[in-house]
Amino acid sequence: MNKILVIQDSPAPQPSKIINLIPSEQYELRKISKEQISLVKYCNFDLIILDSSLNGDKVLVCRRLRKDGVGQPVLAILEKQNRKEKIEILNLGADEVVDIGIDSGELKAHIDSLLRRPPAFYIETIRIDNLILDICKREVRRAKQKVKLSGKEFGLLFCLVKNRNTTVGRDSLFEKVWGMDSERYLNIVDVYIRYLRKKVDDGFKKKLIKTVYGIGYKIEG
């Protein structure tokens, strides 16, 4: 079954009604918010749909996806016909653009056309020793036991895992997890590292998270 990733606006409790026209018995649908697009390049899926709930952010999201090297076909859904926005999104690398008034039959035809393209392959899970991160589901397990993490804890762990065996500076961790526009408070990184260690390392003989004094942290394995 083909996997379709729907990117929607974060405040939207549900994607737009047009997404409900996609038959779930024929495709496997996953939904994420625009704040999670940095993880898309590690996911295994066949098609990306930019939901109309993104509004003007569709342009920014599409640009970011292609900048990150995401090669899967992109179908953008516009809230209303907007020729300028349509041209801009296509120029940024979207493969198809439709408006929200499309019917289910035509939408399915667009999806099937895009799915006939050669597939791209991406990492969906990352394993270090007995630690497993499912990037798309945002799930973490160690020794098959589920580890419950907050959004910031997951982001911090993801940064360390992505750079395994390499020291990541506290400045870099702060900017990637809290954002460059956040008020700088580097001690918060140390606080969340302690949270992570309690959840990921406590109870295990082998400690994965290491401190590189005066620089930052790294995860070994």
Secondary structure as UniProt FT lines:
FT   STRAND          2..8
FT   TURN            10..11
FT   HELIX           17..21
FT   TURN            24..26
FT   STRAND          27..33
FT   HELIX           34..42
FT   STRAND          47..50
FT   HELIX           52..54
FT   TURN            55..56
FT   HELIX           57..67
FT   TURN            68..69
FT   STRAND          74..78
FT   HELIX           83..91
FT   TURN            92..93
FT   STRAND          96..99
FT   TURN            100..101
FT   HELIX           104..115
FT   STRAND          125..128
FT   TURN            129..130
FT   STRAND          131..134
FT   TURN            135..138
FT   STRAND          139..142
FT   TURN            143..144
FT   STRAND          145..147
FT   HELIX           151..162
FT   TURN            163..165
FT   STRAND          168..169
FT   HELIX           170..178
FT   TURN            180..181
FT   HELIX           187..200
FT   TURN            201..203
FT   STRAND          209..212
FT   TURN            213..215
FT   STRAND          216..219
//
